[in-house]
Amino acid sequence: MSLFTEEHRLFQQSLAKFIEAEIAPNVDRWERDFYFPSDIFTKLGQAGFLGVLLPEEFGGVGGDYALAASWCEEFGRVPSVGFTTAVNMHSLVIAPTVNRFGSDELKAKWLPKAISGEAIGAYAFTEPNAGSDLSRLETTARKDGNDFILNGSKIFITNGKRANFILVLAKTDKSAGYKGFTTFLVDTTLPGFSCPRTLDKLGWHASDTAELVLNDVKVSANCVLGDVGKGWSQAMASLEWERLMLTLGALGGARQCLEDTIRYTKDRKMFGQTLSEFGNTREVLSLLIAKLESSSAMTYQALGKLLRGERCRREVSLAKYLVCEFAIELADRCLQLHGGYGYTTEFKPERWLRDLRLNTIGGGTSEIMLRVAAGEIFA
């Protein structure tokens, strides 16, 4: 937390007020409806929250990863991880990727709309037969004069149903290994693009996690992000930040779940005393606090290295593993402290348990995180 300045704290306070006014009154309904309205992106844009990592020339804030981290922890407190991840992927990953690698033409066309919330983005990596092992991607892009013809399918795509533009990773040269991947910015109104279904899920109910199909979708060569053959390196370029983003969100959610549970134990009475007065309750909560603060310290150590431009694959991988696994444990313990009420939707631990469960899968599974860390340790 020492990485946060007074500016960051004021930013968080402004965000907290926005959440209280525009999100908190609606989030339970969004969860019940299994969808949130896209106009919340417009409201976030009008409040200046969608351009944290984007330059001022397009309407952004021009902030760094420290400012983005302060956003992630505060926004992560919203009890709807599907919703918060949808916003974060758009504003902190997809739009910055366009800014980093896109042509002047692409940036001028899409970034102002992305920052205002008028256009929503998605990232299409994962396929039915290619998740953790992205080298098995089967989506292809064939050169056709000055255009490319895209064919393939993608799955588990956050914002896939609502997106106006999607960054699609495809193979342009099957014989070139990792140099045979290219990223395309695909306008979802193009012929041949479709979203046949959204997926029913254990958690992340408000998120429109979708399956996408590209059937002879013709895109201009101007829609290539950067250069042909650079797709894999582009995907890896911001991977540590993407994983930290998920980790910071899990930290925020775990912290909110714990704080709500502590308040509950102070109010809940049994056998003539509050639940918080029982020794076992205090021991459980004290241990959760200790683990949460140690998890936070590891996360910010990794963030510090990222901000200084230092290699941080080991630190980020271990932080994501530790935090995301612990967040599930914390939500489970908090549910237990709520007793029977914890198993109902009247209180939030059951939602946190369902929602935080996916963070050990998305952005790199826990198993992959340990494998990456081991590769760094024993290199």
Protein Blocks (a to p, Z undefined) as FASTA:
>chain_A
ZZpcfklmmmmmmmmmmmmmmmmmmmmmmmmnopacfklmmmmmmnopmmmmpcfknopn
opafklmmmmmmmmmmpgcfklmmmmmmmmmmmmmmmmmmmcfklmmmmmmmmmnomacc
dddfbdfklcklmmlpcbdcddehjaccdedddehiehklmpmbdcddddfbfknojmlc
ccddddfkbghiacfbccddfblmlpccdddddehiacdfklpghjehilmmmmmmmmmm
mmmmmmmmmmmmmmmmmmmmmmmmmmpggehiafklpmklmmmmmmmmmmmmmmmmmmmm
mmmmmmnopafklmmmmmmmmmmmmmmmmmmmmmmmnmmmlmpmkbmklmmmmmmmmmmm
ggpafklmmmmmmmmmmZZ
